Amino acid sequence: MSFDWPFFWAQLTNPSDLYLLALCRTITMAVLAMVLGVLIGTVVGFGRLSRFWIIRAICSFYVWLVRGIPVLVLLVFFFSGLAAAGFFRFSDINFLGMRITASFQAAVIGLALHEGAYMAEIVRNGIQAVARGQIEAAKSLGMGTWMLTRRIVLPQATRVIVPPLGNDFNHMLKTTSLASVIGVQEIFQLTETLSASTFRTFELLIVLSLTYLLLTSAWNLIQGIIETKLRAYELDTSVKSWTEAVQVYLQSGIRTSGARRP
Amino acid sequence: MTKSAETPLVRAKDVEKWFGELHVLKGVSLSVQRGEVLSIIGPSGSGKSTFLRCINQLETYQRGSITVAGELIGHHDRNGVRSALPNRKVVAQRRRIGMVFQQFNLFWHMTVLENIIEAPTLVLGQSRRRAEQRAMELLARVGLSDKADAYPQKLSGGQQQRAAIARALAMDPDLMLFDEPTSALDPETTGEVLKVMAELAQSGMTMVIVTHEMAFARRVSNNVALMEDGLVVCEATPKAFFEDQPHPRVQAFLSKMH
């Protein structure tokens, strides 16, 4: 067995433009799918607590359905399944001079729908964690339903939602590799292609793994800072701005643990 | 105290409420004149908190009427036909009524100052500057000037409750409701909250207080009412209630308290 150190270092320290482009696709896909997933999850999470049974039923059905199907199957279903049945075919579009491929769109939609189902449960749990007394206090101050949802329920639920949301995004960063199956040229697919032509499979896979580790580590840091900011109410130091949150997080090394509420 | 001919600020007449099958209020009639303090005492489960919560519509009542400043609370009444108020009206009615809770219920994600200016700025549309100025005045009044930027979690129970009183006062309510405001406090901090409430009563605020603090009720109230099993058993001035002609049920209740 031989390990090609020069090749490995070259890949790691001086990645090709092709690899960086693939990395951009991975990150963009993860961020877009997550943002959409959080939006879907918020709507569905509230929907599951609706006064109207029909809305509750539709939302429950969605969560049940999507959580019961593997992401990989969802991706293939959206890209090939719908087209094969003649329902809908994704096609490449140009956006601000960039070409967004059909497979990329299908991947984002599939990942977002999958994430939305999990987020819905996280959001529902977060809303239900808001104490009744907080809502009664807001009502007694003359706040209407929308105002108290926006000013009291959502900010308090956010403290409960963010830790598992961060966990899901960590998953999402890695789950994007499944999009390779429908032809999205992200880092996993590119690695496969490169290893087929260079036969440096082992080296390339280590570079790939380190890339994912780099992404998830960066996210850990960001999540820690966000949680520090959101937990200002229980910290001894004043954390008003994001700059302060960064300082407090880096100094105290607060780990990304579950949010605690009083 | 002689009954004035003026219409009472709060007038409850034959209020009845059911929680499902449970008949919790069986015809409560009480009234409070503007500037007066009514204390409601009674064993737990007597319906006193439920009655208080009906006044600002955290609960609905099914029969009878509650009026605040002449306005029927919670219902439309057109030619004897009663219908529930739309939510918009409910919200508007609550603005004139402040409430203080047993568990304080300060918004834990906001500082004390943010708690106080939240409703004045958003609900009443006051400028932030003006609301903050008023908040600082109120904080001085309840003795918490140095806690404006603290989060509730860093305060003692008594401090939280005083901040909650300041928050309710920031809306300039016509009426303040207190739902067992000191029941979650230890004896040392109970005193500081009662002191703030006594000062508030002195200043002429109309107050309805559900409490177990007999000495306090006796000292600050214009009227004291005993509720038992969903009914007002006895309502009288503190002197009559505690001294002159103790109702047998009042005697029985008071003897259990000591």
Boltz contact constraints between the chains, C-beta under 6 A:
constraints:
  - contact:
      token1: [A, 133]
      token2: [B, 103]
      max_distance: 6.0
  - contact:
      token1: [A, 133]
      token2: [B, 105]
      max_distance: 6.0
  - contact:
      token1: [A, 136]
      token2: [B, 58]
      max_distance: 6.0
  - contact:
      token1: [A, 137]
      token2: [B, 105]
      max_distance: 6.0
  - contact:
      token1: [A, 140]
      token2: [B, 56]
      max_distance: 6.0
  - contact:
      token1: [A, 140]
      token2: [B, 99]
      max_distance: 6.0
  - contact:
      token1: [A, 141]
      token2: [B, 119]
      max_distance: 6.0
  - contact:
      token1: [A, 142]
      token2: [B, 91]
      max_distance: 6.0
  - contact:
      token1: [A, 142]
      token2: [B, 94]
      max_distance: 6.0
  - contact:
      token1: [A, 142]
      token2: [B, 95]
      max_distance: 6.0
  - contact:
      token1: [A, 142]
      token2: [B, 123]
      max_distance: 6.0
  - contact:
      token1: [A, 144]
      token2: [B, 91]
      max_distance: 6.0
  - contact:
      token1: [A, 155]
      token2: [B, 109]
      max_distance: 6.0
  - contact:
      token1: [A, 156]
      token2: [B, 109]
      max_distance: 6.0
  - contact:
      token1: [A, 233]
      token2: [B, 108]
      max_distance: 6.0
  - contact:
      token1: [A, 233]
      token2: [B, 109]
      max_distance: 6.0
  - contact:
      token1: [A, 233]
      token2: [B, 151]
      max_distance: 6.0
  - contact:
      token1: [A, 233]
      token2: [B, 153]
      max_distance: 6.0
  - contact:
      token1: [A, 234]
      token2: [B, 153]
      max_distance: 6.0
  - contact:
      token1: [A, 262]
      token2: [B, 108]
      max_distance: 6.0
  - contact:
      token1: [A, 262]
      token2: [B, 153]
      max_distance: 6.0
